[in-house]
Protein backbone atom coordinates (compact mmCIF):
# COMPACT_ATOMS: atom_id res chain seq x y z
CA UNK A 1 0.00 0.00 0.00
CA UNK A 2 2.58 2.57 1.04
CA UNK A 3 4.99 1.57 -1.72
CA UNK A 4 2.32 2.66 -4.19
CA UNK A 5 3.04 6.23 -3.05
CA UNK A 6 5.84 6.85 -5.53
CA UNK A 7 5.67 10.56 -4.73
CA UNK A 8 7.12 9.82 -1.28
CA UNK A 9 10.71 9.02 -0.41
CA UNK A 10 11.43 5.56 0.97
CA UNK A 11 11.79 7.04 4.46
CA UNK A 12 8.42 8.82 4.21
CA UNK A 13 6.84 5.59 2.93
CA UNK A 14 8.18 3.85 6.06
CA UNK A 15 6.80 6.60 8.30
CA UNK A 16 3.41 6.33 6.59
CA UNK A 17 3.44 2.53 6.99
CA UNK A 18 4.30 2.83 10.68
CA UNK A 19 1.55 5.41 11.23
CA UNK A 20 -1.05 3.27 9.46
CA UNK A 21 0.10 0.12 11.29
CA UNK A 22 -0.12 1.78 14.70
CA UNK A 23 -3.52 3.24 13.85
CA UNK A 24 -4.88 -0.15 12.84
CA UNK A 25 -3.39 -1.77 15.92
CA UNK A 26 -4.94 0.88 18.15
CA UNK A 27 -8.31 0.44 16.45
CA UNK A 28 -8.19 -3.31 17.00
CA UNK A 29 -7.46 -2.89 20.69
CA UNK A 30 -9.71 0.17 21.21
CA UNK A 31 -8.95 0.40 24.91
CA UNK A 32 -5.40 1.69 24.70
CA UNK A 33 -3.97 4.96 23.56
CA UNK A 34 -1.14 5.02 21.03
CA UNK A 35 1.25 5.84 23.87
CA UNK A 36 0.12 2.77 25.83
CA UNK A 37 0.47 0.58 22.75
CA UNK A 38 4.02 1.81 22.19
CA UNK A 39 4.85 0.98 25.81
CA UNK A 40 3.48 -2.54 25.37
CA UNK A 41 5.30 -3.06 22.08
CA UNK A 42 8.57 -1.81 23.59
CA UNK A 43 8.56 -4.52 26.25
N, C-alpha and C positions, 0 to 999 in steps of 0.2 A: 504494500500500500504506500508506504512512505518513499520507496524507491521510485515510484511513479512520478514523484515531484522532482522532475529534472531541473526545475528552476531553482532548487535549493542545493547548497553545497552538501557534501557527504556528512559533515558535522551537523548541519542544521537538520538533515534527514534523521540523524540519530537522535537529536534533541526532540524532534517531532514524534518519533517512534516511542521514546521514553515517556513523553507527556501523554500520548494516547494510551500506552500500556498501563501507566499508573492510574489514569482516569477510568479505564475499564476495570482494573483491579479494585479500585475504590467503589465503583458502582456495584460490583459483585458482592462486596462485603457489606456496604451500606451503613455499617455502624461505626466505621472508623474514619477519621480524617486522613488526608494525605500524609500529614506529619506522623500520625500513629502508624500508618502502613509502612512508611520509610523506617521507622524504629523497629518494627517487626522484621522487615526484610533485612535489616542490617545485622540482626542477631543470628 
